[in-house]
């Protein structure tokens, strides 16, 4: 603990019964803040262990920790959801920080960002405000020297690679459980329920919405829900296959009877369509239809990459009825030529002023968004064919054009700088790949700057994977994408 005494402070060992010899701390000691983070995958990096190392580091330099920023049970893949780190960066940017140093256990606690430039960006924000960032558990001093910079970049890459490897291992484990017939995440769906089983296959309890299993060896399967919901599911297929009602008409029938979805909402064309196309209603366990790995962009995967176990659960509708429904859906989509489908998109755009998968799914008489993806590879391709660019992408077009024009000049500048330092550079004009000192190859990419909704800056680096360079030199642009910021 720290006891005030006159103009100085005495440091005492809080773990001992008697105080250690007093050690004087300067009258105006360096003020520091500590940042700690713990994710569920890293219990060995508990926040208390981190604090112990950080405080030893501070005491050895006679610094005083005046503020703690702590993110408990938070992934380090990005800054979203990490309220403490966001608050720290905000305090630094707004000048509210009452400290001059930031202490972190190691590089991975700062973050396991998949883009190492993102990690560097947040540190740069602090350094620009004359606030240093120190990694107390690392074997190098973050002093800006070339050797420390090299170690830091390597550590950032290793932290990101660990997350990628862990993601791959988790995915393989989930695929194995799917093939064994166990459910992996997500709600059960209307007419179904999630049953928790122990490691011997014995039933434990029905999980309610939002409830998760708490024991690692427990497993989840799908079972039929209440009889009244099962009857509704079967009636949906009956109206679609036998009465040839479309999804909107079926939704109107259900809403007229005041039947709610599993989320307690009125039925729509889209929610009826989901019941009609999901294989879980015939007992099939299907996984990897969409992926959201490492918290990146959500991707719709082609059917040949899906992982499945047919007949894993008790079916609610006969297989032949389900197949008839799929045939009707396919037949309905094949009625339209490519141009007819695109014309419907144009009409919807003119009517609503914008396009999205949800708008397409909720529009009567149009093929679903999944049909557009199948026919045109993806929705964006269909949008391009009718001359529509989503609003959020419009502003990037001119910027991208300017950056493409800038790229040759940037390469020339890099080559000139390396030669000024005594290096030898060979330039492959066809690929723009540089061979430096006949030892390694390098690719130069320009990273456009973009402003996030939270007001911070981000740079996305697109690697030249086809060339497989040994090193990628990322040139970051400033906030306006007019001038080079750094390399």
C-alpha positions as CSV (number, residue, x, y, z in Angstrom):
1,X,0.0,0.0,0.0
2,X,1.0,3.6,-0.4
3,X,1.0,5.9,2.7
4,X,1.2,9.7,2.4
5,X,4.0,11.3,4.6
6,X,4.7,14.9,4.0
7,X,5.8,15.6,0.5
8,X,6.8,12.0,-0.2
9,X,5.2,8.5,0.0
10,X,6.3,5.4,1.7
11,X,5.9,2.0,-0.1
12,X,5.0,-0.9,2.1
13,X,4.6,-4.6,1.2
14,X,0.9,-5.4,1.7
15,X,1.8,-9.2,1.8
16,X,4.0,-9.0,4.9
17,X,3.0,-8.5,8.5
18,X,5.5,-5.7,9.0
19,X,6.4,-2.9,6.6
20,X,9.5,-3.2,4.4
21,X,12.1,-0.5,4.5
22,X,10.6,2.7,3.3
23,X,11.5,3.6,-0.3
24,X,11.1,7.2,-1.3
25,X,9.0,8.1,-4.3
26,X,9.6,11.4,-6.0
27,X,7.4,14.3,-4.9
28,X,5.7,14.4,-8.4
29,X,5.9,10.7,-9.5
30,X,5.0,9.6,-13.0
31,X,1.3,8.8,-13.2
32,X,0.3,5.6,-15.0
33,X,-2.8,3.8,-16.0
34,X,-3.1,0.0,-16.3
35,X,-5.1,-1.9,-18.9
36,X,-6.0,-5.5,-18.2
37,X,-8.1,-7.9,-20.3
38,X,-9.2,-11.5,-19.8
39,X,-10.9,-13.7,-22.3
40,X,-12.6,-17.0,-21.6
41,X,-9.9,-18.8,-23.6
42,X,-7.1,-17.5,-21.4
43,X,-8.0,-18.1,-17.8
44,X,-4.2,-18.3,-17.0
45,X,-4.0,-14.7,-17.9
46,X,-6.3,-13.6,-15.0
47,X,-6.6,-9.9,-14.4
48,X,-5.1,-10.3,-10.9
49,X,-2.0,-12.0,-12.3
50,X,-1.7,-9.2,-14.9
51,X,-2.0,-6.6,-12.2
52,X,0.7,-8.2,-10.1
53,X,3.2,-8.0,-13.0
54,X,2.1,-4.5,-13.9
55,X,2.5,-3.2,-10.4
56,X,5.9,-4.7,-10.0
57,X,6.9,-3.0,-13.2
58,X,5.5,0.3,-11.9
59,X,7.2,0.0,-8.5
60,X,10.6,-0.7,-10.0
61,X,10.3,2.7,-11.8
62,X,8.7,4.5,-8.9
63,X,5.5,5.2,-10.9
64,X,2.1,5.5,-9.4
65,X,-0.9,3.7,-10.9
66,X,-3.8,6.1,-10.8
67,X,-6.4,4.4,-13.0
68,X,-7.4,0.9,-14.0
69,X,-9.1,0.0,-17.3
70,X,-10.4,-3.6,-17.2
71,X,-12.2,-5.7,-19.8
72,X,-13.4,-8.9,-18.3
73,X,-14.4,-11.9,-20.5
74,X,-13.7,-10.0,-23.7
75,X,-12.1,-11.3,-26.9
76,X,-9.1,-9.4,-28.2
77,X,-10.0,-9.8,-31.9
78,X,-11.2,-6.3,-32.2
79,X,-12.1,-3.2,-30.2
80,X,-15.9,-3.7,-30.4
81,X,-17.3,-4.8,-27.0
82,X,-14.1,-3.8,-25.2
83,X,-15.6,-0.9,-23.3
84,X,-12.6,-0.3,-21.2
85,X,-10.1,-0.1,-24.1
86,X,-12.5,2.2,-25.9
87,X,-12.8,4.4,-22.8
88,X,-9.0,4.5,-22.5
89,X,-8.5,5.6,-26.1
90,X,-11.3,8.1,-25.8
91,X,-9.7,9.6,-22.6
92,X,-6.4,9.9,-24.5
93,X,-7.9,11.5,-27.6
94,X,-10.0,14.0,-25.7
95,X,-7.2,15.0,-23.3
96,X,-9.0,13.7,-20.2
97,X,-6.2,11.2,-19.4
98,X,-4.5,12.3,-16.1
99,X,-1.6,9.9,-16.7
100,X,1.5,9.8,-19.0
101,X,2.1,6.1,-19.3
102,X,-0.1,3.0,-20.0
103,X,0.9,-0.3,-18.6
104,X,-0.2,-3.6,-20.2
105,X,0.8,-7.2,-19.3
106,X,1.8,-8.1,-22.8
107,X,1.1,-7.5,-26.5
108,X,-1.7,-10.1,-26.6
109,X,-3.6,-8.4,-23.8
110,X,-3.6,-5.2,-25.8
111,X,-5.3,-7.3,-28.5
112,X,-5.2,-10.2,-30.8
113,X,-6.1,-8.1,-33.8
114,X,-6.1,-9.9,-37.1
115,X,-4.8,-6.7,-38.7
116,X,-1.6,-5.9,-36.8
117,X,-1.9,-2.3,-38.0
118,X,-5.0,-1.9,-35.9
119,X,-3.1,-2.8,-32.8
120,X,-0.4,-0.3,-33.9
121,X,-3.0,2.3,-34.6
122,X,-4.3,2.4,-31.0
123,X,-0.8,2.5,-29.7
124,X,0.0,5.3,-32.1
125,X,-2.9,7.3,-30.8
126,X,-1.4,7.2,-27.3
127,X,2.1,8.0,-28.5
128,X,0.8,11.0,-30.5
129,X,-0.7,12.3,-27.3
130,X,2.8,11.8,-25.6
131,X,1.5,8.8,-23.6
132,X,3.8,5.8,-23.7
133,X,2.5,2.2,-23.8
134,X,4.6,-0.4,-21.9
135,X,4.3,-4.2,-22.1
136,X,5.3,-5.2,-18.6
137,X,5.6,-8.9,-19.1
138,X,7.5,-8.9,-22.4
139,X,11.3,-9.3,-22.7
140,X,11.8,-6.1,-24.6
141,X,11.3,-2.4,-23.8
142,X,8.8,-0.6,-26.0
143,X,11.2,2.3,-26.6
144,X,10.8,2.8,-30.3
145,X,14.1,1.2,-31.2
146,X,14.3,-0.9,-34.3
147,X,14.8,-4.1,-32.3
148,X,11.8,-3.4,-30.1
149,X,9.6,-2.6,-33.1
150,X,10.6,-5.8,-34.8
151,X,9.8,-7.9,-31.7
152,X,6.5,-6.0,-31.2
153,X,5.4,-6.7,-34.8
154,X,6.3,-10.4,-34.4
155,X,4.3,-10.6,-31.2
156,X,1.3,-9.0,-32.8
157,X,1.5,-11.4,-35.7
158,X,1.8,-14.3,-33.3
159,X,-1.1,-13.1,-31.2
160,X,-3.3,-12.9,-34.3
161,X,-2.1,-16.2,-35.7
162,X,-3.0,-17.9,-32.3
163,X,-6.6,-16.7,-32.8
164,X,-6.6,-18.0,-36.3
165,X,-5.3,-21.4,-35.3
166,X,-7.7,-21.6,-32.4
167,X,-10.6,-20.7,-34.7
168,X,-9.7,-23.5,-37.1
169,X,-9.4,-26.0,-34.2
170,X,-12.8,-24.9,-32.8
171,X,-14.4,-25.2,-36.3
172,X,-13.1,-28.7,-36.8
173,X,-14.4,-29.7,-33.3
174,X,-17.8,-28.2,-34.1
175,X,-17.9,-30.1,-37.5
176,X,-17.2,-33.3,-35.7
177,X,-20.1,-32.7,-33.2
178,X,-22.4,-31.9,-36.1
179,X,-21.6,-35.2,-37.7
180,X,-22.3,-36.9,-34.4
181,X,-25.8,-35.4,-34.5
182,X,-25.4,-32.6,-31.9
183,X,-26.7,-29.1,-32.3
184,X,-24.2,-26.2,-32.5
185,X,-25.5,-22.8,-31.4
186,X,-28.5,-20.8,-32.6
187,X,-32.2,-21.0,-31.6
188,X,-34.2,-24.2,-32.0
189,X,-36.7,-22.6,-34.3
190,X,-40.5,-22.7,-34.3
191,X,-41.9,-26.1,-33.5
192,X,-38.6,-27.4,-32.0
193,X,-36.8,-27.3,-28.7
194,X,-33.2,-27.7,-27.5
195,X,-32.6,-30.7,-25.2
196,X,-29.5,-30.8,-23.0
197,X,-27.9,-34.2,-22.7
198,X,-25.1,-35.4,-20.4
199,X,-22.0,-37.2,-21.7
200,X,-23.8,-40.6,-21.5
201,X,-26.7,-39.3,-23.7
202,X,-29.1,-38.9,-20.8
203,X,-31.7,-36.1,-20.9
204,X,-31.1,-33.3,-18.4
205,X,-33.4,-30.4,-19.3
206,X,-35.0,-28.3,-22.0
207,X,-33.0,-25.1,-22.6
208,X,-35.0,-21.9,-22.9
209,X,-34.1,-19.2,-25.3
210,X,-30.8,-17.6,-24.4
211,X,-29.8,-20.4,-22.0
212,X,-26.5,-22.1,-22.7
213,X,-25.0,-25.3,-21.5
214,X,-22.6,-24.8,-18.5
215,X,-20.7,-28.1,-18.5
216,X,-18.3,-28.7,-21.3
217,X,-19.1,-32.4,-21.7
218,X,-22.9,-31.7,-22.1
219,X,-24.4,-31.8,-25.6
220,X,-27.5,-30.3,-27.2
221,X,-29.9,-32.0,-29.6
222,X,-33.2,-30.8,-31.2
223,X,-36.5,-32.4,-30.3
224,X,-40.1,-31.8,-31.3
225,X,-41.7,-28.9,-29.5
226,X,-45.3,-28.5,-28.2
227,X,-47.9,-30.3,-30.2
228,X,-49.7,-27.1,-31.2
229,X,-46.5,-25.7,-32.8
230,X,-45.8,-29.0,-34.6
231,X,-49.3,-28.7,-36.0
232,X,-48.6,-25.2,-37.3
233,X,-45.4,-26.3,-39.0
234,X,-47.2,-29.1,-40.8
235,X,-50.0,-26.8,-41.8
236,X,-47.5,-24.4,-43.3
237,X,-46.2,-27.2,-45.5
238,X,-49.7,-28.3,-46.3
239,X,-50.8,-24.8,-47.4
240,X,-47.7,-24.4,-49.5
241,X,-47.5,-27.9,-51.1
242,X,-51.2,-28.9,-51.4
243,X,-53.1,-25.6,-51.5
244,X,-50.3,-23.8,-53.4
245,X,-50.5,-20.7,-51.2
246,X,-47.4,-18.5,-51.3
247,X,-45.5,-17.4,-48.2
248,X,-47.3,-14.1,-47.9
249,X,-50.7,-15.8,-48.1
250,X,-49.6,-18.3,-45.4
251,X,-48.4,-15.6,-43.2
252,X,-51.7,-13.8,-43.5
253,X,-53.6,-17.0,-42.5
254,X,-51.4,-17.5,-39.4
255,X,-51.7,-13.8,-38.3
256,X,-55.5,-13.9,-38.8
257,X,-55.5,-16.8,-36.3
258,X,-53.2,-14.7,-34.0
259,X,-50.5,-17.3,-34.1
260,X,-47.1,-15.8,-33.2
261,X,-43.6,-16.9,-34.3
262,X,-41.1,-18.4,-31.8
263,X,-40.0,-14.8,-31.1
264,X,-43.6,-13.7,-30.3
265,X,-44.0,-11.7,-33.5
266,X,-46.4,-11.7,-36.4
267,X,-45.5,-14.0,-39.3
268,X,-44.0,-12.5,-42.5
269,X,-43.2,-13.8,-45.9
270,X,-39.6,-14.2,-44.8
271,X,-40.3,-16.2,-41.6
272,X,-42.6,-18.6,-43.4
273,X,-40.0,-19.0,-46.1
274,X,-37.4,-20.0,-43.5
275,X,-39.6,-22.7,-42.1
276,X,-40.1,-24.1,-45.7
277,X,-36.4,-24.3,-46.6
278,X,-34.7,-25.4,-43.3
279,X,-33.7,-29.0,-43.3
280,X,-34.0,-29.3,-39.5
281,X,-37.7,-29.9,-40.0
282,X,-36.9,-33.2,-41.6
283,X,-34.3,-34.0,-38.9
284,X,-31.1,-33.0,-40.8
285,X,-28.3,-31.4,-38.9
286,X,-26.7,-28.8,-41.2
287,X,-23.8,-26.5,-40.3
288,X,-21.6,-23.9,-42.0
289,X,-24.3,-22.4,-44.2
290,X,-23.0,-19.1,-43.2
291,X,-19.8,-18.2,-41.4
292,X,-18.6,-15.4,-39.2
293,X,-15.1,-16.4,-38.4
294,X,-12.8,-14.2,-36.3
295,X,-15.6,-11.6,-36.1
296,X,-15.2,-10.7,-39.7
297,X,-17.8,-10.1,-42.3
298,X,-20.6,-12.6,-42.4
299,X,-20.3,-14.9,-45.4
300,X,-22.9,-17.2,-47.1
301,X,-21.1,-20.4,-48.0
302,X,-21.9,-22.6,-51.1
303,X,-23.7,-25.9,-50.4
304,X,-20.7,-28.1,-51.1
305,X,-19.0,-26.6,-48.0
306,X,-21.9,-27.3,-45.6
307,X,-21.3,-29.9,-42.9
308,X,-24.3,-32.2,-42.4
309,X,-25.7,-35.3,-40.6
310,X,-28.9,-36.5,-42.1
311,X,-31.6,-38.0,-39.8
312,X,-29.9,-36.6,-36.7
313,X,-33.2,-35.5,-35.1
314,X,-36.9,-36.5,-35.1
315,X,-38.5,-34.9,-38.2
316,X,-41.7,-32.8,-38.0
317,X,-42.7,-33.2,-41.7
318,X,-42.2,-36.1,-44.1
319,X,-39.1,-36.0,-46.3
320,X,-41.2,-36.2,-49.5
321,X,-43.3,-33.2,-48.4
322,X,-40.2,-31.2,-47.8
323,X,-38.7,-32.2,-51.2
324,X,-42.0,-31.1,-52.9
325,X,-41.7,-27.7,-51.2
326,X,-38.2,-27.3,-52.4
327,X,-39.2,-28.3,-56.0
328,X,-42.0,-25.6,-55.9
329,X,-39.5,-23.0,-54.7
330,X,-37.0,-23.9,-57.4
331,X,-39.7,-24.1,-60.1
332,X,-40.9,-20.6,-59.0
333,X,-37.4,-19.1,-59.3
334,X,-36.8,-20.7,-62.7
335,X,-39.9,-19.1,-64.2
336,X,-37.9,-15.9,-64.4
337,X,-35.0,-15.3,-66.7
338,X,-32.0,-13.5,-65.5
339,X,-33.2,-10.3,-67.1
340,X,-36.7,-10.7,-65.5
341,X,-35.1,-11.1,-62.1
342,X,-33.0,-8.0,-62.6
343,X,-36.0,-6.1,-63.8
344,X,-37.7,-6.9,-60.5
345,X,-34.7,-5.6,-58.6
346,X,-34.9,-2.4,-60.6
347,X,-38.6,-2.0,-59.8
348,X,-37.9,-2.6,-56.1
349,X,-35.1,-0.1,-56.1
350,X,-37.3,2.5,-57.7
351,X,-40.0,1.8,-55.2
352,X,-37.9,1.7,-52.0
353,X,-34.9,3.8,-53.0
354,X,-32.5,1.1,-51.8
355,X,-31.9,-2.7,-51.8
356,X,-31.2,-5.3,-49.2
357,X,-31.7,-9.0,-48.6
358,X,-34.5,-8.3,-46.1
359,X,-36.3,-6.0,-48.5
360,X,-36.1,-8.7,-51.3
361,X,-37.4,-11.4,-49.0
362,X,-40.3,-9.4,-47.8
363,X,-41.5,-8.3,-51.3
364,X,-44.4,-10.4,-52.7
365,X,-43.9,-12.0,-56.1
366,X,-40.1,-11.7,-56.0
367,X,-37.6,-14.6,-55.8
368,X,-35.9,-14.7,-52.4
369,X,-32.5,-13.2,-51.8
370,X,-31.0,-16.7,-51.6
371,X,-32.3,-17.3,-55.2
372,X,-30.5,-14.1,-56.3
373,X,-27.3,-15.3,-54.6
374,X,-27.5,-18.6,-56.4
375,X,-28.3,-17.2,-59.8
376,X,-25.8,-14.3,-59.7
377,X,-23.1,-15.7,-57.3
378,X,-23.9,-13.0,-54.7
379,X,-26.3,-10.1,-54.1
380,X,-23.6,-7.5,-54.8
381,X,-23.1,-8.9,-58.3
382,X,-26.8,-8.6,-59.0
383,X,-26.8,-5.0,-57.7
384,X,-23.9,-4.2,-60.1
385,X,-25.8,-5.6,-63.1
386,X,-28.6,-3.0,-62.5
387,X,-26.2,-0.2,-61.8
388,X,-26.9,0.0,-58.0
389,X,-24.1,0.5,-55.5
390,X,-25.0,0.4,-51.8
391,X,-24.7,3.8,-50.2
392,X,-21.9,2.9,-47.8
393,X,-19.7,1.9,-50.7
394,X,-20.2,5.0,-53.0
395,X,-17.7,7.2,-51.2
396,X,-14.9,4.6,-51.7
397,X,-15.0,4.6,-55.5
398,X,-13.2,7.9,-56.1
399,X,-10.8,7.2,-53.2
400,X,-9.9,3.8,-54.6
401,X,-9.3,5.4,-58.1
402,X,-6.9,8.0,-56.6
403,X,-5.0,5.4,-54.6
404,X,-4.5,3.2,-57.7
405,X,-3.0,6.2,-59.4
406,X,-0.8,6.9,-56.4
407,X,0.6,3.3,-56.2
408,X,3.4,3.6,-58.8
409,X,4.7,6.8,-57.2
410,X,4.7,5.1,-53.8
411,X,6.7,2.2,-55.2
412,X,9.3,4.6,-56.7
413,X,9.6,6.4,-53.4
414,X,10.2,3.2,-51.4
415,X,12.8,2.0,-53.9
416,X,14.6,5.3,-53.7
417,X,14.6,5.3,-49.9
418,X,16.0,1.8,-49.8
419,X,18.7,2.6,-52.2
420,X,19.6,5.7,-50.2
421,X,20.1,3.5,-47.2
422,X,22.5,1.3,-49.2
423,X,20.1,-1.5,-50.2
424,X,19.8,-3.2,-53.5
425,X,16.3,-3.4,-55.0
426,X,15.1,-5.3,-58.1
427,X,11.6,-4.3,-59.3
428,X,9.4,-6.8,-61.2
429,X,7.2,-4.4,-63.2
430,X,4.7,-7.0,-64.2
431,X,3.9,-7.9,-60.5
432,X,5.3,-4.8,-58.7
433,X,7.1,-7.3,-56.5
434,X,10.4,-6.0,-55.0
435,X,13.4,-8.2,-54.3
436,X,15.5,-6.5,-51.7
437,X,19.3,-7.3,-51.2
438,X,18.6,-10.5,-53.1
439,X,17.4,-11.9,-49.8
440,X,13.6,-11.5,-49.6
441,X,10.7,-10.2,-51.6
442,X,8.3,-7.4,-50.6
443,X,5.0,-6.2,-51.8
444,X,3.7,-2.7,-51.3
445,X,0.1,-2.1,-50.6
446,X,-1.8,1.1,-49.8
447,X,-4.2,0.9,-46.9
448,X,-7.1,3.3,-47.2
449,X,-8.2,5.0,-44.0
450,X,-11.8,4.9,-43.0
451,X,-13.7,6.4,-40.0
452,X,-15.7,4.0,-37.9
453,X,-19.1,4.7,-36.3
454,X,-17.3,5.2,-33.0
455,X,-15.1,7.9,-34.5
456,X,-11.8,6.0,-34.6
457,X,-9.7,5.3,-37.6
458,X,-9.2,2.0,-39.3
459,X,-7.0,0.7,-42.0
460,X,-7.8,-2.5,-44.0
461,X,-4.8,-4.2,-45.7
462,X,-5.4,-6.5,-48.6
463,X,-2.4,-8.8,-49.1
464,X,-1.1,-9.8,-52.5
465,X,-1.6,-13.5,-51.7
466,X,-1.1,-14.6,-55.4
467,X,2.5,-13.3,-55.3
468,X,3.3,-14.7,-51.8
469,X,5.9,-12.1,-50.8
470,X,8.0,-12.6,-47.8
471,X,7.2,-9.1,-46.5
472,X,4.2,-6.8,-47.1
473,X,4.9,-3.1,-46.7
474,X,1.7,-1.4,-45.8
475,X,1.5,2.3,-46.5
476,X,-1.2,3.9,-44.3
477,X,-3.0,6.9,-45.6
478,X,-4.1,9.9,-43.4
479,X,-7.7,10.4,-42.3
480,X,-8.6,12.2,-45.6
481,X,-6.7,9.7,-47.8
482,X,-4.8,12.5,-49.4
483,X,-1.3,12.1,-47.8
484,X,0.8,9.2,-46.6
485,X,0.7,8.7,-42.9
486,X,3.4,6.0,-42.3
487,X,4.7,2.7,-43.4
